[in-house]
Amino acid sequence: MTFPAGKYVRIDPKNPEALAICDYSGLPCMHKDLVRQMAWRGDGLVWTGLLVNKRFSDIPNQQGRAPLLPPDPIPVANPRPQFFQSMTWSNNPLPAWKDCQYFPWASLSNVISGVQAQTEAQRVEALETYYWGAG
């Protein structure tokens, strides 16, 4: 009768034990020598589902751990932030963007969809009238 041979197999014909295949190496070994392969997930060790020979098991790497962050600072009661009413400069004569009128000119040419458009002088005059008033 022949028995399985291998570097990690020890068979006693009078007291046989179970054999298994290591999930990492693929080599036959004694079932009693298999251990669970663990890994860091979050803040604890979990089993990866692999049974490996003791000689091939990895030490779980600490880089798999979630970082421990300190708690947020306690907020100030009744904060009074500085509030700016206007974010415009004194040399800006233009109105705010929300107050601007939209001029639906599709192009700078004088023809839009086959229709004669305003000339450039008429467009400039309309813009000047809008921004600085009639005058």
C-alpha positions as a printed Julia matrix, in Angstrom:
135×3 Matrix{Float64}:
   0.0     0.0     0.0
   1.39    3.4    -0.97
   0.88    6.54    1.04
   0.89   10.13   -0.24
   4.31   11.65   -0.06
   5.25   15.24    0.28
   7.42   17.63    2.2
   4.57   18.57    4.55
   2.91   15.14    4.82
   3.64   12.73    7.68
   1.63    9.52    7.49
   1.69    6.97   10.31
   0.31    3.67    8.92
  -0.92    2.67   12.37
  -2.65    5.98   13.08
  -3.59    7.69    9.75
  -4.74   11.33    9.8
  -6.59   13.44    7.25
  -4.77   15.15    4.42
  -5.65   18.49    2.82
  -4.45   20.83    0.1
  -3.06   24.23    1.14
  -5.02   27.08   -0.53
  -1.84   29.18   -0.98
   0.74   26.67   -2.16
  -1.46   23.91   -3.56
   0.75   21.33   -1.83
  -0.63   18.4     0.17
  -0.26   18.77    3.93
  -1.77   17.46    7.13
  -5.26   18.79    7.8
  -4.34   19.53   11.41
  -1.58   21.89   10.16
  -4.04   24.16    8.32
  -4.85   27.53    9.87
  -7.27   30.26    8.89
  -5.69   33.09    6.93
  -6.69   36.38    8.56
  -6.62   39.95    7.2
  -7.43   43.4     8.52
 -10.81   44.74    7.43
 -11.92   47.97    9.05
 -10.79   47.89   12.65
 -10.63   44.11   13.16
  -9.2    40.87   11.83
 -11.48   38.75    9.63
 -11.03   35.35    8.05
 -10.37   35.53    4.3
 -11.9    32.08    3.7
  -8.53   30.46    2.97
  -7.1    27.53    4.91
  -3.32   27.52    4.57
  -0.42   25.57    5.99
   1.15   27.18    9.06
   4.37   27.62    7.13
   2.63   29.63    4.39
   0.32   31.79    6.48
   0.84   35.53    6.2
   0.98   37.96    9.08
  -1.94   40.39    8.55
  -0.65   43.7     7.2
  -1.51   46.76    9.3
  -2.06   48.82    6.14
  -5.42   47.08    5.72
  -6.66   48.7     8.92
  -8.96   51.69    8.85
  -7.22   54.81   10.17
  -8.2    55.92   13.65
  -9.29   59.54   13.42
  -9.65   61.82   16.41
 -13.14   63.16   17.12
 -14.21   66.46   15.63
 -13.62   69.5    17.8
 -16.51   70.77   19.91
 -18.28   73.56   18.0
 -18.52   77.07   19.37
 -21.88   77.89   20.93
 -23.74   80.72   19.16
 -21.14   81.49   16.49
 -21.08   84.96   14.98
 -19.34   84.75   11.59
 -18.47   87.92    9.73
 -21.07   88.5     7.02
 -20.35   90.56    3.91
 -23.29   92.33    2.33
 -21.6    92.97   -1.01
 -18.62   91.36   -2.64
 -18.12   94.09   -5.3
 -15.24   96.49   -5.68
 -15.73  100.23   -5.58
 -14.51  100.66   -9.17
 -17.05   98.18  -10.57
 -19.87  100.12  -12.27
 -21.65   96.98  -13.54
 -24.76   95.55  -11.87
 -24.78   92.11  -10.26
 -24.98   89.1   -12.59
 -28.45   88.18  -11.37
 -29.7    91.6   -12.53
 -28.2    91.35  -16.04
 -30.49   91.0   -19.02
 -29.85   88.18  -21.48
 -29.49   89.27  -25.08
 -30.31   86.31  -27.38
 -27.93   87.04  -30.25
 -26.84   83.81  -31.85
 -23.87   85.2   -33.74
 -21.92   88.34  -34.37
 -22.86   88.44  -38.03
 -25.74   90.48  -39.36
 -27.78   87.44  -40.44
 -29.32   85.02  -37.94
 -31.33   82.13  -39.44
 -31.85   84.09  -42.63
 -33.21   87.16  -40.81
 -31.44   90.51  -40.78
 -30.01   91.07  -37.27
 -29.04   94.23  -35.49
 -25.79   95.83  -36.48
 -22.87   95.88  -34.1
 -23.43   99.57  -33.37
 -27.06   98.86  -32.43
 -25.97   96.03  -30.12
 -23.34   98.19  -28.4
 -25.89  100.98  -27.99
 -28.39   98.53  -26.43
 -25.76   97.29  -23.98
 -24.67  100.79  -23.04
 -28.26  101.81  -22.53
 -28.88   98.83  -20.3
 -25.76   99.25  -18.15
 -25.39  103.01  -17.94
 -28.89  104.21  -18.71
 -30.1   106.35  -21.57
 -27.71  109.08  -22.35
